Amino acid sequence: MSSERQYRREMVLFGQMLHQRGYVAATDGNLSVRLDDERVMVTPTGMSKSMLRASDMVVVDLEGRRLAGNRNVSSEIAMHLLIYRLRSDVQGIVHAHPPTATGFAAAGLALNQPLVCEVVIGLGSIPLAKYGTPGTPELSDALEPLVPQYDAILMSNHGVVAYADTLHHAYMKMETVEHFAQIALVTHLLGRQQPLEGEDLEKLKLARTKYQSANSVLHLPCATVAGNHNGRPQNVSQLENATRPRDKSFRSPLKAKG
């Protein structure tokens, strides 16, 4: 069991890594860890993740009330508390805005196709939650149907949240999401995708259960459960079209019209 001092050091480290990799800018993003059954430590609002000190962290109760720390609590604390409430296995959460994955979220596209075996084993599927205004109950309402079944979620027109049994593992899931988004973008630019299927996919699902002891599931394909940023169901054909060979009439859904 890590000490509170160790958790503080980890939050500083992973905050710096988020900034160094370009996953956050300015004061974007937030991280948290579950200290015990009654307390959560979270990064403060209004601070660059590259400049955090161990003493900057804020400790809150499960209602988001500040128990310790001199800075203000992150405005998105409700999202963190929701995940801890719904997932007893989660001990660390990372929220960031990695550019490629956030681009998919802003385009209304989930990362739900089984294109890379390591991603299938490590994350399963990455769904897209409908848009919710940051810092309001809308955001938690949009995430709530998805949190129990997935370990990382695209947030429409916003960013990504990833969570795991440690803050370190949550950060690595964030890296995996962004890396997979870059690969998925290349398949769109090439004009086709070749998803894993059949026996190959079943073997990976079995490996995921065996090696990850995953609580989340592997729903493929997975359209946006609660709609896109305007509350409308996602157009799954956008992704299906990308799996077809390119012909004269083909247009990638990510390619600008004109």
C-alpha positions as CSV (number, residue, x, y, z in Angstrom):
1,M,0.0,0.0,0.0
2,S,1.5,3.3,-1.1
3,S,1.8,6.1,1.5
4,E,0.1,9.5,1.0
5,R,3.6,11.0,0.4
6,Q,4.2,8.5,-2.4
7,Y,0.8,9.3,-4.0
8,R,1.7,13.0,-4.0
9,R,5.1,12.2,-5.7
10,E,3.3,10.1,-8.3
11,M,0.7,12.8,-9.1
12,V,3.5,15.3,-9.7
13,L,5.4,12.8,-11.9
14,F,2.5,11.9,-14.1
15,G,1.3,15.4,-14.3
16,Q,4.6,16.4,-15.7
17,M,4.5,13.4,-18.1
18,L,1.1,14.5,-19.4
19,H,2.4,17.9,-20.2
20,Q,5.7,16.7,-21.7
21,R,3.8,14.4,-24.1
22,G,1.4,17.2,-25.1
23,Y,-1.6,15.5,-23.6
24,V,-2.5,18.7,-21.7
25,A,-1.9,22.5,-22.3
26,A,-2.1,25.4,-19.9
27,T,-4.1,24.3,-16.9
28,D,-6.0,21.4,-18.6
29,G,-6.5,18.0,-17.2
30,N,-6.6,16.5,-13.7
31,L,-5.5,13.4,-11.8
32,S,-6.6,11.7,-8.6
33,V,-6.0,8.7,-6.4
34,R,-8.2,6.9,-3.9
35,L,-6.6,7.2,-0.5
36,D,-9.1,5.0,1.4
37,D,-12.8,4.4,1.6
38,E,-13.5,8.0,2.6
39,R,-10.9,10.2,1.0
40,V,-9.6,11.0,-2.5
41,M,-6.5,13.1,-3.4
42,V,-6.9,15.3,-6.5
43,T,-4.9,17.9,-8.4
44,P,-6.0,21.5,-7.8
45,T,-7.8,23.7,-10.3
46,G,-6.1,26.4,-12.2
47,M,-2.5,24.9,-12.2
48,S,-0.3,23.7,-15.0
49,K,0.3,20.0,-14.6
50,S,4.0,20.7,-15.4
51,M,4.4,22.9,-12.3
52,L,2.7,20.8,-9.6
53,R,4.3,20.3,-6.3
54,A,3.5,17.6,-3.8
55,S,2.1,20.2,-1.4
56,D,-0.4,21.4,-4.1
57,M,-2.6,18.4,-3.9
58,V,-6.1,18.6,-2.3
59,V,-7.8,15.9,-0.3
60,V,-11.6,15.7,-0.4
61,D,-14.3,13.4,1.0
62,L,-16.6,11.4,-1.2
63,E,-18.9,14.4,-1.5
64,G,-16.1,16.6,-2.9
65,R,-15.6,18.6,0.3
66,R,-12.1,19.7,0.9
67,L,-10.5,18.0,3.9
68,A,-6.8,19.1,3.4
69,G,-4.8,21.4,1.2
70,N,-4.6,25.1,0.6
71,R,-5.7,25.1,-3.1
72,N,-9.1,24.8,-4.7
73,V,-10.5,21.5,-5.7
74,S,-10.6,20.6,-9.4
75,S,-13.9,21.7,-11.0
76,E,-14.2,18.2,-12.4
77,I,-14.0,16.4,-9.1
78,A,-17.6,15.0,-9.6
79,M,-16.4,13.0,-12.6
80,H,-13.6,11.4,-10.4
81,L,-16.0,10.6,-7.5
82,L,-18.5,9.1,-9.9
83,I,-15.8,6.6,-11.3
84,Y,-14.7,5.7,-7.7
85,R,-18.3,5.1,-6.7
86,L,-19.1,2.9,-9.7
87,R,-15.8,1.0,-9.8
88,S,-14.5,-0.3,-6.5
89,D,-11.4,-1.7,-8.3
90,V,-10.2,1.8,-9.5
91,Q,-7.5,3.5,-7.4
92,G,-6.3,6.1,-9.9
93,I,-7.8,8.3,-12.6
94,V,-6.2,10.5,-15.3
95,H,-8.2,13.0,-17.4
96,A,-6.4,14.8,-20.3
97,H,-6.8,16.1,-23.8
98,P,-4.4,14.1,-26.0
99,P,-4.7,15.7,-29.5
100,T,-5.5,12.7,-31.7
101,A,-7.9,11.0,-29.4
102,T,-9.6,14.3,-28.6
103,G,-9.8,14.9,-32.4
104,F,-11.8,11.7,-32.7
105,A,-14.0,12.8,-29.8
106,A,-14.6,16.2,-31.5
107,A,-15.5,14.4,-34.7
108,G,-18.0,12.2,-33.0
109,L,-16.1,9.0,-33.6
110,A,-15.5,6.3,-31.0
111,L,-12.3,4.2,-31.1
112,N,-14.3,1.0,-31.2
113,Q,-12.8,-1.1,-33.9
114,P,-10.4,-4.1,-33.0
115,L,-7.5,-3.0,-35.2
116,V,-4.6,-3.7,-32.9
117,C,-4.2,-6.8,-30.8
118,E,-2.4,-5.1,-27.9
119,V,-5.2,-2.5,-27.6
120,V,-7.9,-5.2,-27.6
121,I,-6.1,-7.0,-24.7
122,G,-5.2,-3.8,-22.8
123,L,-8.4,-1.8,-23.2
124,G,-11.0,-3.7,-25.1
125,S,-13.0,-0.9,-26.7
126,I,-13.0,2.9,-26.2
127,P,-16.5,4.3,-26.4
128,L,-17.6,7.9,-27.0
129,A,-19.7,9.6,-24.3
130,K,-22.1,12.3,-25.3
131,Y,-21.1,15.9,-24.6
132,G,-21.5,17.2,-21.1
133,T,-20.5,20.7,-19.9
134,P,-17.3,20.4,-17.8
135,G,-17.8,21.0,-14.1
136,T,-21.6,20.3,-14.3
137,P,-23.7,17.2,-13.6
138,E,-24.1,16.9,-17.4
139,L,-20.6,15.5,-17.6
140,S,-21.2,12.8,-14.9
141,D,-24.6,11.9,-16.4
142,A,-22.9,11.3,-19.8
143,L,-20.2,9.1,-18.4
144,E,-22.3,7.1,-15.9
145,P,-23.6,4.5,-18.4
146,L,-20.1,3.7,-19.7
147,V,-17.9,3.7,-16.6
148,P,-18.8,0.2,-15.3
149,Q,-18.0,-1.5,-18.6
150,Y,-14.9,0.4,-19.9
151,D,-11.5,1.5,-18.7
152,A,-11.1,4.5,-20.9
153,I,-13.7,6.8,-22.4
154,L,-13.7,9.5,-25.1
155,M,-15.7,12.5,-24.0
156,S,-17.3,14.3,-26.9
157,N,-15.8,17.7,-27.8
158,H,-13.7,17.5,-24.6
159,G,-11.0,14.8,-24.1
160,V,-10.3,11.4,-22.5
161,V,-10.6,9.9,-19.1
162,A,-8.8,6.6,-18.1
163,Y,-8.8,4.8,-14.9
164,A,-7.2,1.7,-13.3
165,D,-6.0,-0.1,-10.2
166,T,-3.1,2.4,-9.8
167,L,-2.4,5.9,-11.1
168,H,0.6,4.5,-13.0
169,H,-1.7,2.1,-14.9
170,A,-4.3,4.8,-15.5
171,Y,-1.6,6.9,-17.1
172,M,-0.5,4.1,-19.3
173,K,-4.0,3.5,-20.5
174,M,-4.1,7.2,-21.5
175,E,-0.9,6.6,-23.5
176,T,-2.5,3.6,-25.1
177,V,-5.6,5.5,-26.1
178,E,-3.6,8.3,-27.8
179,H,-1.3,5.8,-29.5
180,F,-4.3,3.8,-30.8
181,A,-6.0,7.0,-32.0
182,Q,-2.9,7.8,-34.1
183,I,-3.0,4.3,-35.7
184,A,-6.7,4.6,-36.3
185,L,-6.2,8.0,-38.0
186,V,-3.7,6.4,-40.4
187,T,-6.2,3.8,-41.4
188,H,-8.7,6.5,-42.2
189,L,-6.1,8.4,-44.2
190,L,-5.3,5.2,-46.1
191,G,-9.0,4.7,-46.8
192,R,-9.5,1.3,-45.2
193,Q,-9.4,-0.7,-42.0
194,Q,-8.9,-4.4,-41.4
195,P,-10.4,-5.2,-38.0
196,L,-9.6,-8.4,-36.2
197,E,-12.6,-10.8,-36.2
198,G,-13.7,-14.4,-35.7
199,E,-11.4,-16.8,-33.9
200,D,-8.5,-14.2,-33.8
201,L,-10.7,-11.8,-31.9
202,E,-12.0,-14.5,-29.5
203,K,-8.5,-15.5,-28.6
204,L,-7.7,-11.9,-27.7
205,K,-10.8,-11.5,-25.6
206,L,-9.8,-14.7,-23.7
207,A,-6.3,-13.3,-23.2
208,R,-7.7,-10.0,-22.0
209,T,-9.7,-11.9,-19.3
210,K,-6.8,-14.0,-18.3
211,Y,-4.0,-11.5,-18.2
212,Q,-5.8,-8.3,-17.4
213,S,-8.3,-9.6,-14.9
214,A,-10.4,-7.0,-16.6
215,N,-13.6,-5.7,-15.1
216,S,-14.5,-3.9,-18.3
217,V,-16.0,-5.6,-21.2
218,L,-15.2,-5.8,-24.9
219,H,-18.2,-4.5,-26.9
220,L,-17.4,-4.4,-30.6
221,P,-18.4,-2.5,-32.5
222,C,-19.6,0.1,-30.0
223,A,-21.5,3.1,-31.1
224,T,-21.9,6.1,-28.8
225,V,-24.2,4.9,-26.1
226,A,-25.8,8.2,-25.3
227,G,-25.3,10.1,-28.6
228,N,-22.8,12.5,-30.0
229,H,-22.1,16.1,-28.9
230,N,-25.6,17.1,-30.0
231,G,-27.3,14.2,-28.3
232,R,-27.9,12.3,-31.6
233,P,-26.9,8.6,-32.0
234,Q,-23.5,8.2,-33.6
235,N,-23.4,7.4,-37.3
236,V,-21.8,4.0,-37.1
237,S,-21.6,3.8,-40.9
238,Q,-18.8,6.4,-40.7
239,L,-16.5,3.8,-39.3
240,E,-18.0,1.0,-41.3
241,N,-17.2,2.9,-44.5
242,A,-13.6,3.1,-43.5
243,T,-13.3,-0.7,-43.6
244,R,-14.2,-0.9,-47.3
245,P,-11.6,-0.8,-50.0
246,R,-11.2,2.7,-51.5
247,D,-12.9,3.3,-54.9
248,K,-13.7,6.4,-56.8
249,S,-16.7,7.2,-54.6
250,F,-14.9,6.6,-51.3
251,R,-14.4,9.5,-49.0
252,S,-12.8,9.1,-45.6
253,P,-15.2,10.5,-42.9
254,L,-12.2,12.5,-41.6
255,K,-11.4,14.1,-44.9
256,A,-12.6,17.6,-45.4
257,K,-15.3,18.2,-48.0
258,G,-14.6,20.4,-51.0
